[in-house]
Amino acid sequence: MASSIICKPFLRATKPNSSLYPDLQRLHFPSLRISIKPRTHKKLQIQAAGSTFGNYFRVTTFGESNGGGVGCIVDGCPPRIPLSEADLQGDLDRRRPGQSRVTTPRKETDTCRIYSGVSEGVTTGTPIHVLVPNTDHREQDYKEMSIAYRPSHADATYDMKYGVRAVQGGGRSSARETIGRVASGAIAKKILKQFSGTEVLAYVSQVQQVLLPDGSVDHDTVTLDQIESNIVRCPNPEYAEKMIAAIDAVRIKGDSVGGVVTCIGLGSPVFDKLEAELAKAVMSVPASKGFELGSGFSGAFLTGSEHNDEFYTDEHGRIRTRTNRSGGIQGGISNGEIINMRVAFKPTPAISRKQHTVTREKKEIELLVHGRHDPCVAPRAVPVVEAMVALVLVDQLMAQYAQCNLFPINAELQEPLSLGFPNFEPAMI
């Protein structure tokens, strides 16, 4: 028996366009009707350049180098945590310009003020607004930048992307934007330290050709006082003097050098996807050009038997590793060992020497950059790297607590995230 197949039109289907389906139009089956819904274009959502990072502990930085001020808004900070401007000012002072001859001579106090999110000395759980005013900006130093692009700076790319840019001081591409990162990072540090005993420290481990030898800094015992004992922020006094000399040698010539900042996280609880999150965070810092964790690129020279971190049980019954080539992270999850990373920073692109460049009209010229700039960004990048690492860790801490600590943990395999709050007493309101 002959049978026929009738395909009913799809819901809201329209007649196919003959120009789009020429082969289909040549088909002829009396019993077969095919209705094809034309392809519709989905609306594209484009996310603008990021000034916000974090999923649970969210930070948005704002402001420009020569504008009225810079700062941040922190959303998601837990309530009832004691907090004041003094808690932020210490790290801001470490980042501020004009503190020594190896930094920019720009004079700013970088005094912060908290405008919201704190009441009677404790956080309220609402957005925290921190502002630092700009007081020593010189717009006349940037006249040449209005017509020509500084080599290796963000002037050209900002024009290419936006078709407009803030000329004075480089706008958002200026390292002054990192004030908001450091202020919010100070809050994150306080939460990490008091809740889980996690401490984040960074120091300069290389300036140009001056490189700290492996093992010259004991990561188990190094302290903030040792790091802050000299203007280059290297905890080894002998190599600190060599680094300062290297910076001085190029500074008097109007040139600049790069450096490497090593950052460690002590006593970190278990987090997830750390390598990717840390890399993204520190590589968003102005002038950063490289990231390594643990053995980093040198691990490519080793065999598996040479590189593997063997396990053992310590005197407290905890599972540890005899070496730490993994940098405290295995499978994207921290293993309780010291998280150890290095961030490379390029030489400051704004130098006091004539350089070849082009104008906005694509005319080739020679440019002499005026203004005040760091001969090496690494010393002032130390608190910035610490802040970015702390922001990642506190964001991961909140995620870990929500996912894995909502119900009682498996005491045979897991340890509690908190220290039982021995030093942390949330204010009762």
Disulfide bonds with the S-S distance in Angstrom:
none
